[in-house]
Amino acid sequence: MCGIAAILAGTTAPAPVDHGELLCMREHMRSRGPDGAGAWLSDDGRVGLAHRRLAILDLSEAGAQPMASACGRLHIVFNGEIYNHRALRSELEQQGSHFRSHSDTEVILELYRRHGPAMLDRLRGMFAIVLWDEDRQGMLLARDHFGIKPLYVADDGITLRAASQVKALLAGGGVATDADPAGHAGFFLWGHVPEPHTLYAAIRPLAAGSWMWAGVDGRRDHGRFFDLGAEMAAARPATDDGQTLRDALAESVRLHLESDVPVGVFLSSGLDSTTLAALTTEAAAIPPQTVTLGFKEFIGTARDEVPLAEQVARAYGTRHQTCWITAADFTQARRQLLADMDQPSVDGVNTWLVARAARQTGLKVALSGLGGDELFAGYNNFTTVPALRRRVAACSAPPAFGRLVRRMTAPWIGRLTSPKAAGLLEYGGSWGGAYLLRRALFMPWELDRVMDADMARAGLRRLAPLEALESAVANLPGDRLKLSALETSFYMRSQLLRDADWAGMAHSLEIRTPLVDVGLFRAVLPLIVGANPPGKLAMAAAARPPLPESILNRPKTGFFVPVAQWLGESGLRSWATTIHADHCKSAAHHD
């Protein structure tokens, strides 16, 4: 895990790579890699790669980056972990390859040397890759299947810049800070900035499961090695023989324990993290460290995770620590938290706090249950969104009538119930509209109240949220797959995974997600489209010995942090305006 930065100055660029800019980008990401730093410039000055290292695999200098191939023609910076690197290394050695380190980075170099970009789908892990190919005079950029690791690109066709964080690109000083209306409108719409946007028109995330080729001659090519919707649409049903699901889960956890430093577990009282704790204890050589957050505001309520999490820790013999968080802690940490937040998000506080607690125990790596709800239909959206769509669609109200009702009720309905209620008839009859009603922070007609009206309109035109949502489910059969695609492609990718990256890296902690794994996904997908699709209880049944009944029978509450209470507000909308204002202030600083 680390922070990476790269600059490619094409042949028509007025100047070679600015070494100072490259180092500014790198040093802005110091917390992502406190264990070492490196940089490389090509002989002609047209290519620069930089790296901050968090040493987890091959702690020696042999694993340092930027790394060159033995022939010296390939150079790479890489952020992430390749969990099947041992199997790939063994295969390559049988084919005659020789290695100078035990790192997964060198395996990527050798795979590319033999197979080019076709090697990307063979990588099982989380990754953002920038690789310079001297012979082809071009740069390969790639991002893992689900977008666990970020890679942001600013490319004017002449000079390309890339980095692990938006703020790192800004810190270099070479990227324009003109606003992207879709990024700003998207933040208020969702509570996070939806891909493929950022707050800045010049900066875009590389799409998950895709690669980009940038030549010094200005040529740009793009390709995909993984398409979530296509894989779902092509899935063929299978039946679990009672062992398939458990084996797939156990394998993913075992692979995610690949590390030369201890690996801990974020432990709540939910099925995802408790199952991971059980499987980790089964697979690990020594009992893992587990970490739970507790909040005084929740003691004695259903939202108090501590008693059940501590019960699970005792049951599986983990080395457990509960960290209690107060309003005063939040107030004290608030300024640093906002500074660490790479893109605005209303939902990253919990991850930032638990990552801090884990790092304070001495951990550099922790497993998170993120992704279990998306894969195993844990959210109530899996039932409420289809039900809402069916009910509203049955009304057969013409679109104009829905719009009229919304315009008439929007000014006052918020005093009685959720402001979203005004749009039930207008939005609720389609998959995209019903999902937007459930997940949106502000609805489209509310945006001009919290941001510039012209920017809101321009942003909504570019976002086209209903069209984007409908496109994600257009070719998918069944409610389960449709909701899984929506939650995975929108909420998980643009909010949960992004939050896990910046919030973990703020504390030099690598957060791994065994339930967001391409091998697990491909093993479970045939079961999901089969006659008895596995839910959360089927996932939890993988635990050995079984989870306590108090966990299995507990209603889902979600991992909740009382940010609104700490702010003296009734919800997260005011927190969103605070976050947005802070990021706009930061942007003005970089102008």
C-alpha positions in Angstrom: 0.0 0.0 0.0 1.3 3.4 -0.8 0.8 6.7 -2.6 1.8 7.0 -6.3 2.3 9.9 -8.6 3.3 10.1 -12.3 3.9 12.8 -15.0 4.2 12.1 -18.7 5.3 15.1 -20.8 4.6 14.3 -24.4 6.9 15.2 -27.3 4.9 18.3 -27.9 5.0 19.5 -24.3 6.8 22.8 -23.9 9.0 21.4 -21.1 10.1 18.1 -19.6 8.7 16.8 -16.3 9.0 19.3 -13.4 10.8 17.3 -10.8 9.7 19.7 -8.1 6.1 19.3 -9.0 6.4 15.5 -9.0 7.9 15.6 -5.5 5.2 18.0 -4.2 2.6 15.5 -5.4 4.4 12.6 -3.7 5.0 14.4 -0.4 1.4 15.5 -0.1 0.8 11.7 0.4 3.3 11.2 3.1 0.8 9.5 5.4 0.1 6.9 2.7 3.7 5.8 2.9 5.7 6.7 5.9 8.2 3.9 5.5 10.0 5.2 2.5 10.0 7.3 -0.6 11.4 7.1 -4.1 11.4 8.9 -7.5 12.6 8.1 -11.0 13.0 10.3 -14.1 13.7 9.0 -17.6 16.9 10.0 -19.2 15.1 12.4 -21.6 13.1 13.9 -18.7 9.7 13.1 -20.3 8.6 10.6 -17.7 8.6 10.8 -13.9 7.3 8.3 -11.4 7.2 8.8 -7.6 6.2 6.6 -4.6 5.5 6.8 -0.9 5.8 3.4 0.7 3.9 1.6 3.4 5.9 -1.6 3.7 3.7 -4.7 4.0 5.1 -7.3 1.6 8.9 -7.8 1.3 9.9 -5.2 3.9 13.5 -5.0 2.5 14.8 -2.4 0.0 14.2 -5.0 -2.7 10.5 -4.2 -2.5 11.0 -0.4 -2.8 9.5 1.6 -5.7 9.7 2.9 -8.3 10.8 -0.5 -9.5 12.6 -1.4 -12.7 12.5 -4.7 -14.6 15.7 -6.6 -14.8 16.2 -5.4 -18.4 15.7 -1.8 -17.3 13.1 -1.1 -20.0 10.0 -1.2 -17.7 9.4 1.0 -14.6 6.4 0.8 -12.3 4.7 2.5 -9.3 1.9 0.4 -7.8 -0.5 1.0 -5.0 -2.3 -2.0 -3.5 -1.8 -5.7 -3.0 -1.9 -8.7 -5.3 -3.2 -11.5 -3.2 -2.4 -14.3 -5.7 1.1 -13.1 -6.3 2.7 -16.3 -5.0 0.8 -18.5 -7.4 1.6 -16.1 -10.3 5.2 -16.0 -9.3 5.4 -19.9 -9.3 3.8 -20.0 -12.7 6.3 -17.5 -14.1 9.3 -19.2 -12.5 8.2 -22.5 -14.3 8.3 -20.5 -17.5 11.8 -19.4 -16.8 11.4 -16.0 -15.0 13.8 -15.0 -12.3 13.0 -12.7 -9.4 15.1 -10.4 -7.3 12.6 -9.7 -4.6 9.6 -11.3 -2.8 7.3 -8.4 -3.7 4.1 -8.5 -5.7 5.3 -5.5 -7.6 8.0 -7.4 -9.4 5.4 -10.1 -10.4 3.3 -7.4 -12.1 6.4 -6.2 -14.0 7.1 -9.7 -15.2 3.5 -10.5 -16.1 3.4 -7.3 -18.2 6.7 -8.1 -19.9 5.2 -11.4 -21.0 1.5 -10.6 -21.6 1.1 -6.8 -21.8 -2.3 -5.3 -20.6 -3.9 -8.8 -21.0 -2.3 -9.7 -17.7 -4.6 -7.4 -15.7 -7.6 -9.7 -15.3 -5.2 -12.3 -13.8 -4.4 -10.0 -10.8 -6.6 -10.9 -7.8 -6.4 -7.9 -5.5 -6.7 -4.2 -5.2 -4.4 -2.1 -7.4 -3.7 1.1 -9.1 -0.8 0.8 -11.6 1.3 3.2 -13.6 3.9 1.5 -15.7 6.3 3.0 -18.2 7.3 0.9 -21.2 10.5 2.3 -22.8 10.3 0.2 -25.9 6.7 1.2 -26.7 7.3 4.8 -25.5 4.1 4.8 -23.5 2.6 4.6 -20.1 0.0 2.0 -18.9 -2.4 3.1 -16.2 -4.8 0.5 -14.7 -7.2 0.2 -11.8 -8.6 -3.0 -10.1 -11.8 -4.7 -10.9 -14.1 -3.0 -8.4 -12.2 0.3 -8.0 -10.9 -0.5 -4.4 -7.8 1.6 -5.1 -8.2 5.1 -6.6 -6.2 6.5 -9.5 -6.9 10.1 -10.6 -5.8 11.5 -13.9 -5.4 15.0 -15.3 -4.6 14.8 -19.0 -4.8 17.6 -21.5 -3.5 15.4 -24.4 0.0 16.8 -24.1 1.0 16.3 -20.4 -0.6 13.6 -18.3 -0.5 13.6 -14.5 -1.7 10.8 -12.3 -1.9 10.3 -8.5 -3.6 8.3 -5.8 -5.4 11.4 -4.5 -7.0 14.5 -6.0 -5.4 16.7 -3.5 -1.9 15.3 -4.5 -2.5 16.5 -8.1 -3.6 19.9 -6.8 -0.5 20.1 -4.5 1.8 19.8 -7.6 0.4 23.1 -8.9 0.2 22.0 -12.5 -3.6 21.2 -12.7 -6.3 23.7 -13.3 -8.9 24.0 -10.5 -11.9 25.0 -12.5 -15.0 23.5 -11.0 -16.8 20.5 -12.5 -20.5 21.3 -11.9 -21.4 17.6 -12.0 -19.0 16.9 -9.2 -20.5 19.6 -6.9 -24.1 18.7 -7.8 -23.3 15.0 -7.4 -22.0 15.6 -3.9 -25.2 17.2 -2.7 -27.3 14.6 -4.6 -25.5 11.5 -3.1 -23.4 12.7 -0.2 -20.3 11.8 -2.2 -18.8 12.8 -5.5 -20.0 10.2 -8.0 -17.6 8.7 -10.6 -16.5 9.6 -13.2 -16.4 13.1 -11.7 -14.4 15.0 -9.1 -14.9 18.6 -7.9 -12.5 19.7 -10.7 -13.1 19.6 -14.4 -9.5 18.7 -15.2 -9.3 15.6 -12.9 -11.1 12.3 -13.5 -10.8 8.9 -11.9 -9.7 6.1 -14.1 -12.7 3.8 -14.3 -12.7 0.6 -12.2 -11.7 -2.5 -14.2 -10.1 -0.4 -17.0 -6.8 0.5 -18.4 -5.5 3.5 -20.3 -2.5 3.8 -22.6 -0.8 7.2 -23.0 2.0 7.5 -25.6 4.5 10.3 -25.6 3.3 11.0 -29.1 -0.1 12.0 -27.7 -1.9 8.8 -28.6 -4.5 7.6 -26.0 -6.2 4.2 -25.9 -8.6 2.8 -23.4 -9.8 -0.7 -22.6 -11.7 -2.7 -20.0 -10.7 -6.0 -18.5 -13.7 -6.3 -16.2 -17.3 -5.2 -16.6 -19.6 -5.8 -13.6 -22.8 -5.5 -15.6 -21.6 -7.8 -18.3 -20.5 -10.5 -15.9 -23.8 -10.3 -14.1 -25.8 -10.5 -17.3 -23.8 -13.5 -18.5 -24.0 -15.5 -15.2 -25.4 -19.0 -15.3 -27.2 -20.5 -12.3 -25.6 -23.1 -10.0 -26.6 -24.7 -6.7 -24.4 -24.6 -3.6 -23.4 -28.1 -2.6 -23.1 -26.9 1.0 -19.4 -26.2 0.7 -18.9 -23.9 -2.4 -19.8 -20.7 -0.5 -17.8 -21.5 2.6 -14.7 -22.5 0.5 -14.9 -19.3 -1.5 -15.2 -17.1 1.6 -12.4 -19.0 3.4 -10.1 -18.7 0.4 -10.7 -15.0 0.1 -9.9 -14.4 3.7 -6.8 -16.6 3.5 -5.5 -14.7 0.6 -6.3 -11.3 2.2 -4.0 -12.4 5.2 -1.0 -12.4 2.8 1.3 -10.0 4.6 4.7 -9.7 6.3 3.1 -7.7 9.1 0.2 -8.6 11.4 -3.3 -8.2 10.0 -6.2 -7.2 12.2 -10.0 -7.0 11.8 -12.5 -4.2 12.3 -15.1 -5.9 14.5 -18.7 -4.6 15.0 -21.7 -6.7 15.9 -22.8 -7.2 12.3 -22.7 -10.4 10.3 -20.0 -9.3 7.9 -17.3 -8.4 10.4 -18.1 -11.2 12.8 -17.9 -13.7 10.0 -14.5 -12.3 8.9 -13.3 -12.4 12.5 -14.2 -16.1 12.7 -12.6 -17.0 9.4 -9.5 -15.0 10.1 -9.1 -16.8 13.5 -9.4 -20.1 11.7 -6.9 -19.2 9.0 -4.3 -17.2 11.0 -1.3 -18.7 12.8 -2.0 -16.6 15.9 -5.3 -14.9 17.1 -5.8 -11.7 15.3 -6.1 -8.2 16.8 -9.7 -7.0 16.6 -10.9 -3.4 17.1 -14.3 -2.0 17.9 -15.6 1.6 18.3 -17.9 2.5 21.1 -20.0 5.6 21.6 -21.4 6.8 24.9 -24.5 8.1 23.2 -25.5 4.6 22.2 -24.9 2.7 25.5 -28.0 0.6 26.2 -29.5 1.0 22.7 -29.6 -1.3 19.7 -26.9 0.8 18.1 -24.3 -0.1 20.8 -21.9 -2.4 19.0 -19.7 -3.0 22.0 -21.3 -5.8 24.1 -21.9 -8.2 21.1 -18.5 -7.4 19.5 -16.8 -8.2 22.7 -18.8 -11.4 23.0 -17.6 -12.5 19.6 -14.0 -11.6 20.4 -14.2 -13.8 23.5 -15.8 -16.6 21.5 -13.1 -16.7 19.0 -10.2 -15.8 21.2 -9.1 -12.6 19.4 -6.9 -10.0 21.0 -9.5 -7.4 21.3 -9.6 -3.7 22.0 -12.6 -1.4 22.3 -12.0 2.3 21.6 -14.5 4.7 23.1 -15.2 7.9 21.1 -16.9 11.0 22.6 -18.2 14.2 21.1 -15.1 16.0 22.4 -12.9 13.5 20.4 -14.8 14.4 17.3 -14.5 18.1 17.9 -10.8 17.9 18.5 -10.3 15.7 15.4 -12.7 17.5 13.1 -10.2 19.9 11.4 -7.7 17.1 10.7 -10.5 14.8 9.5 -11.6 17.4 6.9 -8.0 18.0 5.8 -7.5 14.2 5.3 -10.7 13.8 3.3 -9.6 13.7 -0.3 -13.0 14.2 -1.8 -16.0 15.3 0.2 -18.1 12.5 1.8 -20.7 12.5 4.5 -20.0 8.9 5.5 -16.2 8.7 6.1 -16.1 9.7 9.8 -16.7 6.1 11.1 -13.8 4.7 8.9 -11.5 7.5 9.9 -12.1 6.9 13.6 -11.8 3.1 13.5 -8.7 3.3 11.3 -7.1 5.7 13.8 -8.0 3.3 16.6 -6.5 0.3 14.7 -3.3 2.2 14.0 -2.9 3.1 17.6 -2.8 -0.6 18.5 0.2 -1.0 16.2 -1.6 -2.4 13.2 -0.6 -1.5 9.6 -3.3 -3.8 8.0 -6.9 -4.4 8.9 -9.8 -6.4 7.3 -13.1 -4.7 6.8 -16.5 -6.3 6.2 -17.3 -3.7 3.5 -19.0 -5.3 0.5 -21.0 -8.0 2.3 -24.3 -6.1 2.0 -23.8 -5.5 -1.7 -22.9 -9.1 -2.5 -25.3 -10.9 -0.1 -28.3 -8.5 -0.2 -27.9 -7.1 3.3 -29.4 -3.7 2.8 -33.2 -3.2 3.2 -33.0 -1.5 -0.3 -33.0 -5.0 -1.7 -36.7 -5.3 -0.7 -37.9 -1.6 -0.4 -36.7 -0.4 -3.8 -38.4 -3.1 -5.8 -41.6 -2.8 -3.7 -41.7 0.9 -4.2 -41.1 0.6 -7.9 -44.0 -1.9 -8.2 -46.4 0.1 -6.2 -45.8 3.4 -7.9 -45.7 1.8 -11.4 -49.1 0.2 -10.7 -50.6 3.6 -10.3 -49.9 4.3 -14.0 -49.8 8.0 -13.3 -48.6 10.1 -16.4 -45.2 11.7 -15.9 -46.6 15.2 -16.0 -48.9 14.4 -13.1 -45.9 13.2 -11.0 -44.0 16.4 -11.7 -47.1 18.5 -10.9 -47.5 16.8 -7.5 -43.9 17.3 -6.7 -44.0 21.0 -7.6 -47.1 21.5 -5.5 -45.9 19.6 -2.4 -42.2 20.3 -2.3 -42.4 23.7 -0.6 -44.2 22.3 2.5 -44.1 18.6 2.7 -40.7 18.6 4.5 -42.4 20.0 7.6 -44.4 16.8 7.9 -42.2 14.1 6.6 -39.1 13.5 4.4 -38.7 16.2 1.7 -38.2 13.2 -0.7 -41.9 12.4 -0.4 -42.7 15.1 -2.9 -41.1 13.0 -5.6 -42.7 9.6 -4.9 -45.0 9.7 -8.0 -42.5 11.3 -10.3 -39.5 9.1 -9.4 -40.8 5.9 -7.7 -42.0 4.0 -10.7 -38.6 3.3 -12.2 -35.6 1.5 -10.9 -33.4 4.5 -11.1 -35.9 6.8 -9.6 -36.8 4.5 -6.7 -33.1 3.9 -5.9 -32.5 7.7 -6.0 -35.3 8.2 -3.6 -33.7 5.7 -1.2 -30.1 6.8 -1.5 -30.1 10.5 -2.3 -29.1 13.1 0.3 -30.8 15.9 -1.5 -33.2 15.4 -4.4 -32.6 17.1 -7.7 -35.2 19.8 -7.2 -33.6 20.7 -3.9 -30.1 21.4 -5.1 -30.5 25.1 -6.0 -31.2 25.7 -2.3 -27.8 24.5 -1.2 -25.6 25.5 -4.1 -25.5 28.0 -7.0 -28.6 27.4 -9.1 -26.8 27.7 -12.5 -24.1 25.2 -11.3 -26.8 22.9 -10.0 -28.6 22.8 -13.4 -25.4 22.4 -15.4 -24.3 19.6 -13.0 -27.6 17.7 -13.2 -27.5 17.8 -17.0 -24.0 16.3 -17.0 -24.8 13.8 -14.3 -28.1 12.6 -15.9 -28.6 10.5 -12.7 -31.8 8.7 -13.8 -30.2 7.7 -17.1 -27.0 6.5 -15.4 -28.9 4.4 -12.9 -31.2 2.9 -15.5 -28.3 2.0 -17.7 -26.6 0.1 -14.9 -29.6 -2.3 -14.6 -30.9 -2.3 -18.2 -29.7 -5.9 -19.1 -30.0 -7.5 -15.7 -32.7 -10.0 -14.8 -34.3 -10.1 -11.4 -34.5 -7.7 -8.5 -31.4 -9.1 -6.7 -29.0 -8.5 -9.5 -30.3 -5.1 -10.3 -30.0 -3.9 -6.7 -26.6 -5.5 -6.3 -25.4 -3.7 -9.5 -26.7 -0.3 -8.2 -25.3 -0.6 -4.7 -21.9 -1.9 -6.0 -21.5 0.6 -8.9 -22.7 3.7 -7.1 -22.8 3.6 -3.3 -20.0 1.1 -2.7 -17.5 2.3 -5.3 -17.9 6.1 -5.0 -18.5 6.3 -1.3 -17.6 3.2 0.8 -14.4 2.1 -1.0 -13.2 5.7 -1.5 -13.8 6.4 2.2 -11.9 3.3 3.2 -8.9 4.4 1.1 -8.5 8.0 2.2 -9.6 7.4 5.8 -7.3 4.4 6.2 -4.3 6.0 4.5 -4.7 9.1 6.7 -3.5 6.9 9.5 -1.0 4.8 7.4 -3.4 1.9 7.7 -4.1 -0.5 4.8 -7.8 -1.5 4.8 -8.5 -4.8 3.0 -11.9 -6.0 1.9 -12.2 -9.8 1.5 -15.9 -9.5 0.6 -14.9 -7.2 -2.4 -12.8 -9.7 -4.3 -13.1 -10.8 -7.9 -12.5 -14.4 -7.1 -15.2 -14.5 -4.5 -17.6 -12.5 -6.8 -17.1 -15.0 -9.6 -17.6 -18.0 -7.3 -20.7 -16.6 -5.7 -22.4 -15.1 -8.7 -23.7 -18.4 -10.1 -25.2 -19.1 -6.7 -26.9 -15.7 -6.7 -28.7 -16.3 -10.0 -29.5 -19.9 -8.9 -32.7 -21.2 -7.2 -31.6 -20.4 -3.7 -29.4 -17.2 -3.7 -27.3 -16.9 -0.6 -28.1 -14.1 1.8 -26.3 -12.8 4.9 -27.2 -15.8 7.0 -25.7 -18.2 4.4 -22.6 -16.1 4.4 -22.4 -16.2 8.2 -22.8 -20.0 8.2 -19.2 -20.1 7.0 -18.0 -19.3 10.5 -16.5 -22.2 12.4 -17.5 -22.6 15.2 -20.9 -21.0 14.4 -21.5 -17.4 15.4 -23.4 -16.8 18.6 -27.2 -16.8 18.3 -27.2 -13.3 19.6 -25.4 -12.2 16.5 -27.4 -14.4 14.1 -30.7 -13.1 15.4 -29.8 -9.5 15.7 -31.7 -7.1 13.4 -29.5 -5.2 11.0 -28.7 -1.7 12.2 -25.6 -0.7 10.2 -22.4 0.8 11.7 -23.5 4.2 12.7 -21.5 7.2 14.1 -23.5 10.0 15.9 -22.1 12.8 13.8 -25.5 14.6 13.6 -25.9 14.5 17.4 -22.4 15.8 17.8 -23.2 18.7 15.5 -26.5 19.3 17.2 -28.4 18.5 14.0 -31.2 16.1 13.1 -29.4 14.7 10.0 -26.4 14.8 7.8 -27.5 17.6 5.5 -25.9 20.3 7.5 -22.7 18.2 7.8 -22.7 18.0 4.0 -22.8 21.8 3.6 -19.9 22.1 6.1 -17.8 19.5 4.2 -18.5 21.2 0.9 -17.6 24.6 2.1 -14.3 23.2 3.5 -13.4 21.7 0.1 -14.3 24.8 -1.8 -12.0 26.8 0.6 -9.2 24.3 -0.1 -9.7 24.7 -3.8 -9.5 28.4 -3.5 -6.2 27.9 -1.7 -4.8 26.1 -4.8 -5.9 28.7 -7.3 
